[in-house]
């Protein structure tokens, strides 16, 4: 039963973080957290709070005490305290956050982490957060796991939670089988904000109002009866029908099942990367489950992988001397069953990539093709294994749509299962959009003094944000947009060598067409030199309080061109002579064609001597007119490689071969 307890607890934590990241509606979240939280209570046999849960819990095998900052978008994790040593590469300190184990207190001193969730697990009933100055976090979440899930705010500072309203909820208590409360003492102030469209400033599972919040400033407190949704669920399997395995069949006893074995050879490594053992032989045991619609094709359900040699007699298997076609899965996952109300058919939704880039995902509809059979796990739970395939009607939903049951219902899909209410268990939450939580009654602020602050700088890809807050109470009043930078270009990307330094002007505008101010909104840096023929870089760096980022551009100084001064025609040949151009050149390129626009049949010659002024072209057809042009070039180094930079072409001359 303890394994089940840990399993469901981890499910609650994972599900809640998933809800936050995917932006589910609060209506669906309340239903889901009721389910997860109360399944936990029932499964664990009604976890009883431990006595004197003071100080961090340091005697658990599977869960343990920690204080952590977490950013889901960056998948960045920072442990301020952890009973277990964090994995290599995980940060263990955050600026402005210090934990003292002796007093079980986390002190936040002007800690600026608005994009991070501050999460505590099993830190005991006497865990405190001391505020010094003004600190900012994206969310505050306290987990209990049967050992405390409480937070007391102390000190004289201020804490702003979810002020950018990116999360649905600001403060979340997940006691997980023990009492928990959120309390404020002394002069501390906590400014909390619910999500922009849905959510709560505070929320707590299976508790009562009096046990939960010991603060002033809360409005709109609600209490809902707990419910449990008993879903119909299957193990949905997409079979890889492109690759079959020749499976030798075994049976075991008289259970009517078929089995097969595949051998493998693997290498084991030590922690330092050195080889521990090579060419270790082993085998994988599969149950062969007949695929619906076939009499000779089987799904290979992996049972176990074991080092050694398979001995059927030793392990009680009988060789049938039969071979069948076996197939493994391409994708498999537990999936809730839905009913298509238009057809009455059962279906599931599985998350898959929208295209081959694997950058965007949606929830696609899969039809249940048929049952493979039932599988019983070690806890005695039975799961139906079913083959599924992508529905031909190509139904799909975004994450936000899929996690909103009202939306799915409006599209003709209802979940298969029954909702049951659990007597005596409740969830408490607040419908208020924002509040100032204190230990004393607050006067209503009229927001007469306002402060504008750039909370997000504009870049070339995203708009910036200016946030207006009340100077007196700190409440966010409004936001306005800083238009992103959309135009950054040079007045010229090429120019002709004249012996002088070339400095093309830079034009910078935002997406609204407004010109940015040089040396205020951006700075320009040019490559050194810029006299000789070559390629040069220009870097525009956005600066000031409103813009960030940079852009690099390049321009060329081209060599001077030349002019054809004489032409001649010989027998099956033509020739030209041009003016020498020796300054900042390496040579010449001559191009000849029977097409006056040089679109086809071009012949090109490159001369490496810039003193050469004559070139003869042979193998010309008698009576044919040839068009000839010439240009200069110079060899220069760009990023360590030699490249040619050309002048413009000369005027074209026409020559008729004799």
C-alpha positions in Angstrom: 0.0 0.0 0.0 2.9 2.3 0.6 4.0 2.0 -3.0 0.5 3.1 -4.1 0.7 6.0 -1.7 4.0 7.2 -3.2 2.6 6.6 -6.7 -0.5 8.8 -6.2 1.4 11.5 -4.4 3.9 11.8 -7.3 0.9 11.9 -9.7 -0.6 14.8 -7.8 2.6 16.8 -8.0 3.2 16.1 -11.7 -0.4 16.7 -12.6 -0.5 20.1 -10.9 2.7 21.3 -12.6 1.3 20.0 -15.9 -1.9 22.0 -15.4 0.0 25.1 -14.7 2.3 24.8 -17.7 -0.6 23.9 -20.1 -2.9 26.7 -18.9 -5.9 24.5 -18.0 -9.1 26.2 -16.8 -9.5 26.3 -13.0 -12.8 24.5 -13.4 -11.1 21.5 -14.8 -8.2 21.8 -12.3 -10.6 21.6 -9.3 -12.1 18.5 -10.7 -8.8 16.9 -11.3 -7.2 17.8 -8.0 -10.2 16.5 -6.2 -9.7 13.2 -7.9 -5.9 13.1 -7.3 -6.0 14.3 -3.7 -8.8 12.1 -2.5 -7.8 9.0 -4.4 -4.6 9.5 -2.4 -6.5 9.6 0.9 -8.6 6.6 0.1 -5.8 4.5 -1.4 -3.4 5.3 1.5 -6.1 4.3 4.0 -6.6 7.8 5.3 -3.1 9.2 6.1 -3.0 10.6 9.6 -0.9 13.7 10.4 2.2 13.0 12.4 2.6 14.6 15.7 5.1 17.4 16.2 6.0 17.7 12.6 8.7 20.4 13.2 11.8 20.8 11.1 12.4 19.2 7.7 11.6 15.5 7.4 14.8 13.6 6.8 13.8 10.0 7.3 11.8 9.2 4.2 12.9 6.6 1.7 11.1 7.8 -1.4 10.2 11.4 -0.7 12.2 13.9 1.3 12.3 17.6 2.5 13.4 20.3 0.1 13.0 24.0 -0.7 13.3 24.6 -4.4 12.9 27.3 -7.1 11.6 25.8 -10.4 11.1 27.3 -13.8 9.0 25.0 -16.1 9.7 26.9 -19.3 13.5 26.7 -18.8 13.3 23.4 -17.0 15.6 25.1 -14.5 15.8 23.8 -10.9 17.5 25.5 -7.9 17.6 23.8 -4.5 18.0 26.2 -1.6 17.8 23.2 0.8 17.5 19.5 0.1 17.8 16.5 2.4 19.2 14.5 -0.5 22.2 15.7 -2.6 20.8 17.2 -5.8 21.9 15.6 -9.1 25.1 16.9 -10.7 24.6 20.2 -12.5 21.6 21.3 -10.4 22.1 24.7 -8.8 22.1 24.8 -5.0 21.9 28.6 -4.3 19.6 31.4 -5.5 20.4 35.1 -5.1 18.6 36.6 -2.2 17.4 33.2 -0.7 19.1 31.6 2.3 17.8 28.7 4.4 18.6 28.2 8.1 17.9 24.7 9.2 18.3 25.5 13.0 15.3 27.8 12.9 13.7 26.1 9.8 13.5 29.5 8.2 13.9 30.6 4.6 15.0 34.3 4.4 14.2 36.2 1.2 16.1 39.4 0.8 15.1 41.3 -2.3 14.9 38.0 -4.1 13.8 38.6 -7.7 12.5 35.3 -9.1 9.2 36.3 -10.8 9.5 33.4 -13.3 10.1 30.7 -10.7 7.8 28.7 -8.5 8.9 28.5 -4.9 8.1 24.9 -3.8 8.5 23.4 -0.3 8.1 19.7 0.4 7.8 18.1 3.9 9.3 21.1 5.7 7.3 20.6 8.8 4.6 22.6 10.6 7.1 25.3 11.8 8.5 26.2 8.4 8.8 30.0 8.0 9.6 32.5 5.2 11.2 35.7 6.5 10.8 38.7 4.3 13.5 41.4 4.0 12.9 44.2 1.5 10.7 43.3 -1.6 10.8 39.9 -3.2 9.1 38.5 -6.3 8.2 34.9 -7.2 5.9 33.3 -9.8 4.1 31.0 -7.4 4.3 29.5 -3.8 3.5 25.9 -3.3 3.7 23.8 -0.1 3.6 20.0 -0.2 3.0 17.9 2.9 3.2 14.2 1.9 2.0 13.2 5.4 4.5 15.5 7.1 3.6 19.1 7.4 2.6 21.4 4.5 2.5 24.7 6.3 4.0 28.1 5.7 4.3 31.1 8.0 5.3 34.4 6.6 7.3 36.6 9.0 9.5 39.7 8.9 8.9 43.3 7.8 9.2 42.9 4.0 6.9 42.4 1.1 6.4 39.4 -1.1 4.8 39.6 -4.6 3.4 36.3 -5.9 2.3 35.8 -9.6 2.2 39.6 -10.2 2.7 38.8 -14.0 -0.3 36.5 -13.8 1.4 33.7 -15.8 0.2 31.0 -13.4 -3.4 30.2 -12.6 -2.9 30.3 -8.8 -0.6 32.2 -6.5 -0.5 30.2 -3.3 -1.2 26.5 -3.3 -1.3 24.1 -0.3 -1.1 20.4 -1.0 -1.1 18.8 2.5 -1.3 15.2 1.2 -2.6 13.6 4.3 -1.7 16.1 7.0 -3.0 19.5 8.2 -1.6 22.6 6.6 -2.0 26.3 6.9 -0.8 29.6 5.5 -0.2 32.2 8.1 1.2 35.8 8.2 2.7 37.3 11.4 4.1 40.7 12.3 4.3 43.4 9.6 4.9 41.1 6.6 2.8 41.8 3.5 2.1 39.3 0.7 0.6 40.6 -2.6 -1.0 37.8 -4.5 -2.5 37.7 -8.0 -4.7 35.1 -9.7 -4.3 34.1 -13.4 -5.5 36.5 -16.1 -8.5 34.5 -17.1 -9.0 31.9 -14.4 -7.5 30.8 -11.1 -7.3 31.7 -7.4 -5.1 33.8 -5.2 -5.0 30.9 -2.7 -6.1 27.3 -2.9 -5.9 24.3 -0.6 -6.9 20.6 -0.8 -9.1 18.6 1.6 -9.1 21.1 4.5 -11.4 23.7 6.2 -11.3 27.4 6.1 -10.2 27.8 9.8 -7.4 25.3 9.3 -6.2 26.7 6.1 -5.7 30.5 6.1 -4.7 32.6 9.1 -4.5 35.9 7.3 -6.4 39.1 6.6 -7.1 40.4 3.2 -8.8 37.2 1.7 -12.1 37.7 -0.1 -14.4 35.3 -1.9 -13.4 32.1 0.0 -15.3 29.1 -1.4 -15.7 25.5 -0.2 -16.5 22.7 -2.6 -17.3 19.1 -1.8 -14.7 16.7 -3.0 -15.4 14.4 -6.0 -13.8 11.4 -7.5 -14.1 10.6 -11.2 -13.9 6.8 -11.9 -12.6 6.8 -15.4 -12.7 4.0 -17.9 -9.0 3.6 -18.9 -7.1 1.4 -21.3 -3.5 0.9 -22.3 -3.6 2.4 -25.8 -1.0 0.8 -28.1 0.0 1.9 -31.6 1.7 -1.2 -33.2 4.7 -0.8 -35.6 3.3 -2.9 -38.5 6.3 -2.0 -40.7 8.7 -4.4 -38.9 7.9 -7.9 -38.0 9.8 -10.4 -35.8 10.0 -14.1 -36.3 8.9 -15.3 -32.9 9.5 -18.8 -31.6 6.5 -19.7 -29.4 6.6 -21.1 -25.9 3.8 -21.8 -23.5 3.7 -22.0 -19.7 1.4 -24.3 -17.8 -2.2 -24.2 -18.9 -2.8 -20.4 -18.8 -3.5 -20.4 -22.5 -0.9 -17.6 -23.2 2.0 -17.6 -25.7 5.5 -16.3 -25.1 8.6 -15.6 -27.1 12.2 -14.7 -26.3 14.7 -12.5 -28.0 18.5 -12.6 -27.2 20.6 -9.5 -26.7 24.2 -8.5 -26.0 25.0 -5.4 -23.9 27.8 -3.5 -22.3 27.8 -2.2 -18.7 29.7 1.0 -17.7 31.0 2.3 -14.4 30.0 5.7 -13.0 33.2 7.2 -14.4 32.4 6.0 -17.9 34.8 3.1 -18.0 33.6 -0.3 -19.2 32.5 -2.6 -16.4 31.5 -5.6 -18.5 31.4 -6.3 -22.2 29.4 -8.7 -24.4 27.0 -9.6 -21.6 24.4 -12.0 -23.0 20.8 -11.8 -22.0 17.2 -12.2 -23.2 14.0 -10.4 -23.2 10.8 -12.3 -22.5 7.5 -11.2 -24.2 3.9 -12.3 -24.0 2.4 -12.7 -27.5 -1.1 -11.1 -27.6 -3.2 -11.9 -30.7 -3.9 -8.7 -32.5 -7.6 -8.0 -33.3 -8.5 -8.8 -36.9 -5.7 -11.3 -37.4 -5.2 -15.0 -36.8 -1.4 -15.1 -37.2 -0.1 -11.7 -36.0 0.8 -11.0 -32.4 1.7 -8.0 -30.3 4.9 -8.5 -28.3 4.3 -7.2 -24.7 7.6 -7.1 -22.9 7.6 -8.8 -19.5 11.2 -8.9 -18.4 14.8 -8.5 -19.6 17.3 -10.7 -17.8 21.1 -11.3 -18.2 21.9 -14.9 -18.9 20.7 -17.6 -21.3 17.0 -18.5 -21.5 16.4 -22.1 -20.2 12.7 -22.9 -21.0 12.7 -26.2 -19.0 14.3 -24.5 -15.9 11.7 -21.7 -15.9 8.7 -23.9 -16.7 8.2 -23.0 -20.4 7.3 -25.5 -23.1 8.7 -25.2 -26.7 5.8 -25.6 -29.1 8.1 -25.7 -32.1 5.8 -23.0 -33.7 6.9 -19.7 -35.2 4.6 -16.7 -35.6 4.9 -13.0 -36.7 5.3 -10.6 -33.8 5.2 -6.8 -33.7 6.3 -4.3 -31.1 4.8 -0.9 -30.3 5.5 2.4 -31.9 3.8 4.3 -29.1 1.9 3.2 -26.0 0.4 5.1 -23.0 -2.5 4.7 -20.5 -5.4 6.7 -22.0 -8.9 7.6 -20.8 -11.8 6.4 -22.9 -14.1 8.9 -24.6 -17.5 8.4 -26.2 -18.1 10.0 -29.6 -21.7 11.0 -29.1 -22.3 11.3 -32.9 -21.5 7.7 -33.5 -21.5 6.1 -30.1 -18.0 4.7 -30.7 -15.3 4.6 -28.1 -12.1 6.4 -28.7 -9.0 7.9 -27.0 -6.8 11.0 -27.5 -3.1 10.7 -27.7 -0.5 13.4 -27.8 1.6 13.4 -31.0 3.7 15.8 -33.1 1.8 18.0 -35.6 4.6 17.5 -38.2 8.0 15.9 -38.6 9.8 18.8 -36.8 8.6 17.5 -33.4 8.3 21.1 -32.1 4.5 21.4 -31.9 2.2 18.8 -30.4 -1.6 18.3 -30.3 -4.0 15.7 -29.0 -5.2 13.5 -31.9 -8.2 11.2 -31.9 -7.5 7.5 -32.1 -10.1 4.8 -32.8 -10.0 1.6 -30.7 -9.4 -1.1 -33.2 -9.8 -4.0 -30.7 -8.7 -5.5 -27.5 -5.4 -7.4 -27.2 -6.3 -8.7 -23.7 -6.2 -7.8 -20.0 -2.9 -7.5 -18.0 -2.8 -7.6 -14.2 0.0 -5.7 -12.4 1.6 -6.6 -9.1 -1.0 -4.7 -7.1 -3.8 -6.7 -8.7 -5.0 -3.8 -10.9 -6.3 -4.9 -14.3 -5.6 -2.9 -17.4 -7.2 -3.6 -20.8 -4.6 -3.5 -23.6 -6.0 -2.3 -26.9 -4.7 -1.5 -30.3 -5.6 2.0 -31.6 -5.1 3.8 -34.9 -5.3 7.4 -35.9 -8.9 8.3 -36.7 -9.6 9.0 -40.4 -11.7 12.1 -39.5 -8.4 13.8 -38.3 -10.0 15.2 -35.1 -7.4 17.0 -32.9 -7.3 19.4 -30.0 -4.8 21.8 -28.5 -3.8 21.2 -24.9 -6.0 24.0 -23.6 -9.0 22.6 -25.5 -8.3 19.0 -24.5 -8.0 19.8 -20.8 -11.3 21.7 -20.8 -14.1 19.1 -20.4 -16.8 21.6 -21.3 -15.1 22.3 -24.6 -14.7 18.6 -25.4 -18.4 18.1 -24.6 -19.3 20.9 -27.0 -17.4 19.1 -29.7 -19.4 15.9 -29.1 -17.0 13.9 -26.9 -17.7 12.9 -23.3 -15.5 11.0 -21.0 -16.5 7.4 -20.1 -16.8 7.0 -16.3 -18.8 8.1 -13.3 -18.4 11.0 -10.9 -18.8 10.3 -7.2 -18.8 12.8 -4.3 -16.9 12.0 -1.1 -18.7 12.9 2.1 -16.9 15.3 4.5 -14.0 16.3 2.3 -13.6 19.7 0.8 -11.4 22.0 -1.3 -11.0 25.7 -0.2 -10.1 28.5 -2.6 -10.6 32.2 -3.3 -12.2 33.8 -6.3 -10.6 37.1 -5.7 -8.3 38.3 -8.6 -5.8 40.0 -6.2 -5.3 40.7 -2.5 -2.9 42.1 0.0 -2.5 39.4 2.7 -1.4 40.6 6.2 -1.7 39.8 9.8 -3.8 42.9 10.3 -6.8 44.5 8.5 -5.7 46.6 5.6 -7.3 49.9 4.5 -8.5 50.1 0.9 -5.9 51.8 -1.3 -7.2 54.4 -3.8 -4.1 54.0 -6.0 -3.5 57.8 -6.3 0.3 57.4 -6.9 1.4 55.3 -9.9 4.7 54.0 -11.0 5.6 52.7 -14.6 8.3 50.1 -14.9 9.6 48.1 -17.9 9.0 44.5 -16.8 9.9 43.0 -20.2 12.2 44.6 -22.7 11.3 44.5 -26.4 13.4 42.5 -28.8 13.3 41.8 -32.5 10.9 39.0 -32.0 8.7 39.9 -29.1 7.0 43.1 -27.7 8.1 44.5 -24.4 5.8 45.3 -21.5 5.5 48.4 -19.3 3.7 47.6 -16.0 1.9 50.3 -14.1 1.7 49.7 -10.3 0.4 51.6 -7.3 3.3 53.2 -5.5 1.5 52.9 -2.2 0.2 49.3 -2.1 2.2 47.8 -5.0 -0.8 46.4 -6.8 -0.5 46.0 -10.6 -3.0 48.3 -12.2 -2.3 47.9 -16.0 0.2 47.0 -18.7 1.1 48.6 -22.0 3.1 47.4 -24.9 6.6 48.3 -26.2 6.5 47.6 -29.9 9.1 45.1 -31.0 12.0 46.2 -33.3 11.0 45.3 -36.8 13.4 47.2 -39.1 17.2 47.2 -38.8 19.0 48.0 -42.1 21.9 49.8 -43.6 21.6 52.8 -46.0 23.9 50.8 -48.4 25.1 47.2 -48.4 27.9 48.0 -51.0 30.0 50.9 -52.2 33.0 51.5 -54.5 36.5 52.0 -53.3 37.5 55.6 -53.1 40.4 55.5 -50.6 38.2 56.9 -47.8 36.6 55.4 -44.7 33.1 54.2 -45.6 30.4 54.3 -42.8 26.9 53.5 -44.1 24.1 54.9 -41.9 21.8 52.6 -39.9 18.0 52.8 -39.8 16.1 51.3 -36.9 12.3 51.3 -36.5 9.8 49.5 -34.4 6.8 47.5 -35.6 4.6 50.7 -35.4 6.9 52.5 -37.8 8.5 54.7 -35.1 12.2 55.4 -35.5 14.4 54.5 -32.5 16.9 57.0 -31.2 20.6 56.3 -31.8 22.8 56.2 -28.6 19.6 56.1 -26.5 17.7 53.0 -27.8 20.6 51.5 -29.7 24.3 51.8 -30.3 26.2 51.1 -33.6 29.6 49.5 -33.8 31.6 49.3 -37.1 34.5 47.0 -38.0 37.9 48.7 -38.0 39.5 49.9 -41.3 36.7 50.3 -43.8 39.0 51.9 -46.4 40.2 48.9 -48.4 38.2 46.6 -50.6 36.6 43.9 -48.4 33.7 42.9 -46.3 32.9 44.7 -43.0 30.5 44.1 -40.1 28.1 46.5 -38.5 26.6 45.5 -35.1 23.5 47.2 -33.7 23.1 46.7 -30.0 19.8 47.6 -28.4 20.2 49.5 -25.2 18.4 51.6 -22.6 15.5 50.5 -20.4 13.1 49.4 -23.2 15.1 47.3 -25.7 17.5 44.4 -25.6 19.2 42.1 -28.1 21.5 42.8 -31.1 21.8 42.3 -34.9 24.8 42.0 -37.1 24.9 43.1 -40.7 27.6 43.3 -43.4 28.5 45.6 -46.2 31.2 45.5 -49.0 33.7 47.9 -50.4 34.0 46.8 -54.0 37.0 47.5 -56.2 36.8 50.1 -59.0 35.8 48.7 -62.4 37.4 49.0 -65.8 36.4 49.9 -69.4 36.9 47.9 -72.6 38.9 50.3 -74.9 39.4 48.1 -77.9 37.9 45.1 -79.6 39.0 42.9 -82.5 37.8 39.9 -84.5 40.0 37.2 -86.0 39.4 33.9 -87.7 37.3 31.9 -85.3 38.3 34.2 -82.5 37.7 37.6 -80.9 39.9 39.8 -78.6 39.5 42.7 -76.3 41.7 45.3 -74.6 40.8 47.2 -71.4 42.1 49.9 -69.2 44.4 48.7 -66.4 43.0 49.0 -62.9 45.8 48.2 -60.4 44.7 49.9 -57.3 43.0 47.5 -54.7 42.6 44.8 -57.3 44.1 41.3 -57.8 43.0 40.6 -61.3 40.2 40.5 -63.9 37.3 38.3 -64.9 36.2 38.2 -68.5 32.8 36.8 -69.5 31.7 36.0 -73.1 28.3 34.8 -74.4 26.2 34.6 -77.5 23.3 35.9 -75.4 23.3 39.7 -75.0 21.9 39.3 -71.5 24.3 36.5 -70.4 21.5 34.1 -69.5 23.1 31.1 -71.1 26.1 29.8 -73.0 28.5 31.8 -70.8 32.3 31.4 -71.0 34.2 32.9 -68.1 37.9 33.4 -67.6 39.7 34.7 -64.5 43.1 36.5 -64.9 45.3 36.6 -61.8 47.5 39.5 -62.9 46.1 43.0 -62.5 48.7 44.3 -65.0 47.2 42.3 -67.9 45.0 44.3 -70.3 44.5 42.0 -73.2 42.6 38.7 -73.7 41.9 36.6 -76.8 38.9 34.2 -76.9 39.3 31.2 -79.3 37.0 28.6 -80.8 34.4 31.1 -81.9 31.9 30.3 -84.7 32.4 32.2 -87.9 29.7 34.9 -88.4 28.4 34.6 -84.8 28.1 37.7 -82.7 29.7 37.5 -79.2 29.0 39.8 -76.3 31.9 40.5 -73.9 32.3 42.2 -70.6 35.0 42.5 -68.0 35.3 43.3 -64.3 38.0 43.6 -61.6 38.3 41.6 -58.4 40.3 41.5 -55.3 41.2 38.5 -53.1 40.4 39.2 -49.4 40.2 37.1 -46.3 36.7 36.7 -44.6 36.5 34.6 -41.5 39.9 33.0 -42.3 38.9 32.1 -45.9 40.0 33.8 -49.1 37.1 35.1 -51.2 36.8 37.3 -54.3 35.1 40.7 -54.1 34.1 41.9 -57.6 33.6 45.3 -59.1 30.6 46.1 -61.3 30.8 44.8 -64.9 32.0 47.0 -67.7 29.7 48.0 -70.5 29.1 45.1 -72.9 30.7 45.2 -76.4 29.5 43.1 -79.4 32.1 41.4 -81.7 31.3 39.3 -84.8 33.8 36.5 -85.3 35.3 36.0 -88.8 
